[in-house]
Amino acid sequence: MQDPSPSPNPMIRFEQVGFEVGGRILLEDLNFDVAAGEFLVLLGRSGSGKTTTMKLINRLINPSCGRVYVEGQATVDWNVIQLRRQIGYVIQETGLFPHFTIERNVGLVPALQGWEPPKIKTRVYELLDLVGLDPHQFCDRYPAQLSGGQRQRVGVARALAADPPIMLMDEPFGALDPITRLDLQQELHRLQQELGKTVVFVTHDIQEAFTLASRIGLMQEGRLVFLGTTQEFQQSAHPEAQTFLRCIPAYRSPP
């Protein structure tokens, strides 16, 4: 599918991208842009190619054909360490180091970049405040001493620590109870609006997509079969879009 509204200077661009492993095609003919400051949700069933598409952005994998561009440069031409420093990455289980305090977890990337300790501490305190955790209460704790929702907040803070322009989020709230999940969705939406980050967010939850997205990219069997706003998604006649819409209790398909 072609991007119906390509950006002249996109933060991320996919051009005729495909990916295969052992002769099995996992992604095919991806062509789309993500504009600076956009919140793109990749929606789809398990195995549709959402996470594989995301991994191409921070070069956890390389495309089998076509090109992925970040800030105008093909990912394969980036120094992989420099590329990943441009990108915050949040996954479902947060990936926090269990033997590090919360302060050390959040400050890890700035420390690796050689920031001075006082600057790191200031940044950690700012970010914990930003995600709704009192730094005086949480800095010296360890991940096992936090609830699932608190760990996810720390994961978001860590991804923001070095102020990357891009955030990748792979079903970060999928394991949480519905109330905590909604709370964190609303908090993330507020943060994205406040900070202006470019976000690519993977989910299989249509209601989560509607809560967060400026645009939704619908994946099916390794292809992007729809790309548009939530309003356009509700009007889409594509069978897969209709299937997802039927998961919303109040939705009634058009006659």
C-alpha positions, 0 to 999 in steps of 0.5 A, spaced: 500 500 500 502 506 498 502 512 503 496 516 502 499 522 505 507 522 504 511 527 508 516 531 504 521 531 510 519 524 514 522 522 520 522 515 518 520 512 511 519 505 508 520 504 500 518 498 497 521 494 503 520 487 504 523 482 509 524 474 508 527 468 512 529 462 509 525 463 503 519 465 507 516 472 506 514 476 512 514 483 510 512 485 503 512 492 499 512 496 505 511 504 503 509 509 508 512 515 511 512 517 519 512 525 520 516 528 525 511 528 531 506 523 529 504 518 533 503 512 528 500 505 531 501 499 527 495 495 528 494 487 526 493 480 529 499 476 532 504 474 526 501 480 521 508 483 521 508 489 526 514 487 530 518 485 524 516 492 521 518 496 528 525 492 528 527 495 521 527 502 524 532 501 529 536 496 525 535 490 529 534 487 523 535 489 515 531 489 510 531 483 504 529 488 499 528 496 499 530 501 504 528 504 511 530 511 512 531 515 519 532 522 518 533 522 511 539 516 511 538 509 510 538 505 516 544 500 513 548 507 512 547 509 519 552 507 525 548 502 528 550 505 535 548 512 533 542 510 530 539 507 536 541 513 540 536 517 536 531 512 538 528 510 545 525 503 545 520 500 550 517 493 550 512 489 554 516 487 559 520 493 560 527 490 560 529 493 566 536 490 569 533 487 576 540 488 579 540 496 578 536 501 582 531 505 578 535 511 578 541 507 575 536 504 570 533 510 567 540 513 567 543 508 563 543 511 556 546 518 558 551 514 563 553 510 556 554 517 553 558 520 558 554 525 561 556 527 568 553 524 574 550 531 576 547 531 570 544 524 569 541 525 576 537 531 574 535 528 568 533 522 572 529 526 577 526 530 571 523 524 568 521 520 574 516 526 575 514 527 568 512 519 568 508 520 575 513 517 580 516 521 585 523 520 585 525 521 592 520 515 593 522 511 587 530 512 585 533 507 590 528 502 589 529 496 585 524 493 579 522 487 583 519 492 588 515 496 583 508 494 580 507 492 573 504 499 571 510 502 575 515 498 571 512 500 565 513 508 567 520 507 568 521 503 562 518 509 558 522 514 562 529 510 561 527 510 553 526 518 554 533 519 558 537 521 552 532 525 549 531 521 542 527 524 537 523 517 536 520 512 540 518 505 538 513 501 543 512 494 542 505 492 546 508 496 552 502 495 556 499 488 553 500 485 560 497 490 565 490 490 568 485 494 564 485 500 569 492 501 569 493 500 562 488 506 560 491 510 565 498 509 562 495 510 555 492 517 557 499 518 560 503 516 554 498 521 550 499 527 554 507 526 554 507 525 546 503 531 545 507 535 550 514 532 548 513 532 540 516 525 540 515 521 533 512 515 536 511 508 532 507 503 537 505 496 536 498 493 538 493 488 537 488 492 541 483 497 536 481 501 542 488 502 544 489 504 537 484 509 537 486 512 544 493 513 541 494 514 534 494 520 529 494 515 524 493 507 524 497 502 519 493 496 519 498 490 518 495 483 515 500 477 512 506 482 512 502 487 508 500 494 510 493 494 508 490 500 510 493 507 513 489 513 515 486 517 521 482 513 526 476 517 522 478 514 516 479 507 519 472 507 521 469 508 514 474 503 511 471 498 507 477 493 508 475 486 511 480 486 516 479 493 518 471 491 519 473 485 523 477 489 528 471 494 528 467 489 530 471 488 536 468 495 539 462 493 543 458 500 541 460 499 533 455 497 528 457 496 521 454 500 515 448 497 512 
